[in-house]
Amino acid sequence: SETQVEGERRRRQRLGHLLVGLGPSTYPNSSAMKNSSAGTAGGEVGRPFVLIVGAGFSGICLAVKLKEAGIDFLVIDKCAGIGGTWWKNRYPGCECDIPSILYSFSFAPKYDWKAFHAGSVEIQHYLETVVDKFEVRGHFLLQTGLEKAKWEEDACTWVCGLSTGQTVRANFLAMGVGGLDIPVTPKLPGREDFKGPQLHSQAWDPRTDVKGLKVGILGTGASAVQMIPEVAQEAKEVVVFQRSPNWIFRKEDWGFLHSKPFQLLFSILPILHTFWRMIVYLKGELLYTAACFFPSYGNRYVRWVGERFLRKNVRDPKTIEKLTPDYPPGCRRLLVHNQYLKTFNRPNVNLVTVPVDRLVAEGVKTTDGGVHEVDILCYATGFDPSARLQCADLRNGKGEHIDQVDPQHFSSFLGVCNARFPNLFHTLGANTALATNSVIWMIECQVEFIVRTINAMRSSNAKPSAGARGNPGGLEILSVEPKQSKVDEWMKVVNREFKGKVWGHCKSWYKTTEGVVYTLWPGYVFEYWAQCLTGSTEIFSWWMCLWMWFVSLLEGWGVFGLRVPREPLETLFNCVKSQQAPPGAASVCLGLQDN
């Protein structure tokens, strides 16, 4: 229809406008807008103030908050759709093991979740609605990945090469790539000999029909726990290859929270929704207290609950023995599912605990010489969190690759920024993932810190969308990088907090090969929130965090002129001020050239 044609024309017009400068209100009279070769291979795709990599929860949160602050940005993602890991993962039974009421943004509550634990399709749809609600879709450039990025000191800018062959220049680079992005596929001998299809759980096509097939699944982690019960209902036979078992617990379902009466109450009285979010959050903190301190009576109790749930759901004593972990609960992620353990009572499900030797034409050969015939082989073997920054060739002004400066990617300040890499931020970095609670709050804490830092770099009299000639962002400080002393101080605090915790008592993807836990935050979530709020590396007591939360509310309301004490920018970062930069650096890095 004419309406659809006109709508598509306007959409393309908006996209073209985005590609050549991201708004004349921010870059008035910019010759970069006039001379851009956007839309052509090898051309320059505009000059956003902030380039965000990743269109998942992190990228969307950054987009919304940057727009609220009046800061220009562009979001790129290699996928064809919005949602990050929830766009990619569509295997059978895929869902979030964190309650949906908490696995959502505090600024964009959803009152009508269909289930206490939402499925991947509903979560991805939620993210689509957030993008549309806050009107940031026009800033997203999909099917476009970041291949390389180099910091130009003279120009005070990140020069970023895209997978399309184009280039983006941005003052800030924000990596919103999560830890569940790069799949791990074991390098088994004989992979080329196997006659059937092989795929990682991330690459599972929802249209795949396994009826009448023998399906082999390598791995028994979070993806496998959700997938196996669904596949077992359709397949002729399922062979599960288990390297080591995980602790499985009952998946709770607070059905009343997603009932029609409660959904209506939440929409009328949003404070009730906030109250129940807080209850679910506190439950997660309580589980952290019980499971993650070791040795402790709480950990013993969690073990007893897990063993009881296993014996209740599996009939065969030998299978129970195979499914019983030999490490304390909490050392790996605590998995929740009500049907996984029962699946091993089915006659068409075979649990193999003998190590895999190689693949052969018919299937999988184990070290005892046995061959297990399968028609299709799925690798439910998880992801490599340490590879999330390896998606692109990141180099600082000296040409140093980020792998040279930080080989294992776990040395940072607040898990948000790295020394020797100016104006580079990332979300869900080292030591900021969670084992028992929602990472969405962690993302919001980090985004608030990033946006506040950028705002603090502006001159006190600059408007958010217009500044002095040659410095359209009104930047008083052109670049920041965390001081090495602050990075060392924060890492020392993090490593200290791991003492007396459960994660040192088993092998897991939380740790490096040297045994360093580089993925998880070792404390309570409110402790990390307080660090991001103040910029301090100190672990505050719970009552001090409660007081800061109260003061932050009053600050937001403008009551009594109260303000949360925050570390000055110059205390945390090495700063390059505008008068210290080479002549014209501000105009170059922000996309302005004098006419």
Buried (B, 14 or more C-beta within 10 A) or exposed (E): EEEEEEEEEEEEEEBEBBBBBBBEEBBEEBBBBEEBBBEEEEBBBBBBBBBBBBBBBBBBBBBBBBBEBBBBBBBBBBBEBBBBBBBBBBBBBBBBBBBBBBBBBEEBBBBEBEBBBBBBBBBBBBBBEBBEEBEBBEBBBBEBBBBBBBBBBEBBBBBBBBBBEBBBBBBBBBBBBBBBBBBBBEEBEEEEEBEBEBBBBBBBEEEBEBEEBBBBBBBBBBBBBBBBBBBBBBBEBBBBBBBBBBBBBBBEEBEEBBEEEBBEBBEEEEEBBEEBBEBBBEBBBEBBBBBBBBEBEBBBEBBEBBBEBBEEBBEEEEBBEBBBBEBBBBBBBBBBBBBBBBBBEEEBBBBBBEEBBBBBEBBBBBEEEEEBBBBBBBBBBBBBBBBBBBBBBBBBBEEBEBBEBBEEBBBBBBBBBBBBBBBBBBBBBBBBBBBBBBBBBBBBBBBBBBBBBBEBBBBEEBEBBBBBEBBBBBBBBBBBBBBEEBBBBBBEBBEEBBEEBBBBBBEBBBBBEEEBBBBBBBBBBBBBBBBBBBBBBEBBEEEEBEBBBEBBEBBEEEEEEBEBEBEEBEEBBBBBEBEEBEEBBBBBBBBBEEE
